[in-house]
Each structure stands twice: as structure tokens, then as C-alpha cells.
Amino acid sequence: MKKFLFIPLVCFVISCATAPGPHPDFAKNVETAKLLFELQGTEADLDKQVALAHPDLEWQAAFHGAGLLNKEAYGPYLKAWHDLMDDVVFTPVNWLPGVSADTGLPDGSVRTYGKWTGNHTETGKSWELISYHTFDFQDGLIVAGGDYFDAGGLIASLQVEDTDNQDHGEDHE
């Protein structure tokens, strides 16, 4: 009977001893993701943002049907957000380590949930948006990832309403 009680104890000790720690590049990769978002908010230098991307980048844009963007298309995607928004700030809820789909072990990738806030350039309307972002890394650069939020809904909510031409159910003769 004592042997049967000893087996679960050994399994527990082994499982605790073999649990993987954080990937050695995770902290550095979080700083790269933070820098990308900081540069997005300041619009300081688009070239610095694009330089954080690996030449083989595959980025999932936030727009329905957009597909994956390569590095050449990534710059204009970021620039379009710069042109559309001012005073942009990302406030993270967390920075989470990702794992390899093949092994389930930490792979240095980064995930984050957070909230973007800012002002629409054309209308001056303020906005906030909850988002999720993923970042996979190769050679210290972002090689894959994406933006996951309702981009179309955000842009639609910022449009100027044309109240002069709306039909309010009144008869116009």
C-alpha cells in the first residue's frame, strides 16, 4: 500500500522538476513589442517601426479579409494608422509568453491584451479599443503575428454623421 502512495508523490516531484521556465528571449522580445507600440503612439519614425520586422514578416492585419501582410505592405499599414489617429496610447493588461504549437514549450513569442486610446485625426473624436496582439520572433525581429480587434467597427464609429441629409421619418413635399 505504501508503494501506491509513493508513486503519486514521485510523479508530482518529477512534474515540478521538469516544468519549463521562461524562454531566455522572452523579456527582450517583450521590450521589442513595447517599442513597436510606443513608436505607433508617437508616430516618431515609421522606419524605426518597420526595422523591428523580419524580412520574412507575415502579419495579420486587423481588417476583415486583409490576409497576411509581408514586410513591404506592413509599413503602409502602420502609416495608415498614423494618418488616421493622433495621441495614440496602448495600455497593456498583460504581456504573456507564447508556446510552440509543436512542443507546447515557451518559444520566446509574446502575446498581449490591452486597450488603445486616441483621437481620430479628421473628426477629433476620442476612442478606445480593446485588442489582442501576437508577436513571433526570429533573429530578434518580429517574423509573424497580428492585430486582433474590430478595426472596421472602430473606423465606422468615428465617421462624421451627416445630419443635414438624414431622413428622420418626416414627409418632405
N, C-alpha and C positions, 0 to 999 in steps of 0.2 A: 504494500500500500504506500509506503514511504517513497518508493521509486516513482509511482504515478504522480505524487505531489511534487517530486523533484523535477520532472520533465517540463511542466509549465514554467517553473522558475528558470530553468536553463534557457528555454525558448525566449522568455522575456528579456533575460540578460543579453542574449545574442542579438535580439532585435534592437535593443537600445544601443549596443556597441557598434552595430553596422549602419545606423541611421546616418545618412549623408549630411554634411554641414553645408553651409552656403558655398556656392561656386566662387572661386577666387576672383573672378572678374565682375561679380555682381555689383559691388559698391562703385566701381569705376564706371560700369555701364549705366547705373542709376544717374551718376553725375552727367554723363553724356545726354541722357534723356532730359534731365532737368535743364541743361544748357540749351537744347533744341527748343524747349518750351519758353525759356527766358528770352531767347532771340526772337521767337514768334511774337511775344508780347511787346518787345521794344521796337521791332522792325528795324533793328540796328544794322544788320548786314545779312542780306539773303544769302550771299556767298558763304558766310560762316555756317549757316544752317545746312546748305547743300553739301558743304565739305564734311559734315558729320555722316553723310550717307556713303555706303559702299558702292563701288561701280556697278555691282550686280543687284542693286536695290530692287525689291518687289514690295511696293507699298499699296495697301488697300485704302483707297480714298473713301471719304465718308458719304459720298453721293451714290444713290441707288443706280446700279448699272454701270458705275465708273470702271470697274475692273481694277486690275493691278497696274500701278504706275511704275515705270522704270525711273532711273535717276534723272534722265533728260526731262521727263514730264513732271517729276517731283518739284523742281524749282518753280515752274509756273503755278503749280497747285498751291504751294506755300505763298507765293506772291499774290495770288488771287485773294487769299485770306487776309494778307497785309492790306491790300487795297480796300477790302470790304469793311474792315473793323479797325477801331482805334482803342487805345487804353486796355489792351487785352492782358488778362492775368489768369494763369492756371493755378488753382489751389488744390493740391492733391489730398485725397483722403488717405492714400497709402501708396507705397512702392513695393510691389510683390515680386519675388523670384519666380521665373518660369522654369519648366522642366522639359526635358527631351520627350517627344512623343514615343520614341523608340525604347528608351530605358526607364523613363519616369524619374530620372535623376536631375538635379539642378544643372542647367546648361548655360547660365550667365544671362539669359534673357530677362527682360523686365516687363512688368505689367503694372498699370496704374489706373485707378479710378479717381475721378476728381471733378471739379467744377470750373468751367471757363466763364469769365465775365468780361464785359467790354461795352463799347458803344459802336453802333452802326455808323459808318462814315457818312453816308448820304443823308440819313434821317436824324441822326443824333440819338436815336432810341437806345436805351441801355438794354442789355440782355444778359441772361445767364443760362448755362447749358451743362447738364451732367454728361460726362463722357467716360469712355474706356479706351485705352491705348495699349498697343503691344509693340515691343521692340526686340528683335533678334539681332545678334551681333556676330560679325566676322572680322577678324583683324582689327578689333577696337572700333569698328564703324557699324552703323545701322545697316543691316543687309535685308531685313524684312520686317514687316509689322503693319500697323494700320490704325486708323481713326474710326471709332465706332460710336456714332451719335446721330441724331436726326438732323442732318445738315439742311435738307430741303425744308423741313418744318421751321428751323431757325430762320432761314432766309425769307420764307413766306411770312413769318411773324414780324419781320422788320420792314416790309413794304409799306409805302405811303398809301393810305386809303384815299381814294378819290371820292369824296362825299358829294361833290357837285353833280356827278353823273350817276349816282346810285338811284335806283327806283325803290322808293320806300312804300310801295303798295298804293300810292295815290294815283288817281286818274289824272292824266295830263291831256287836256284837249286844246 
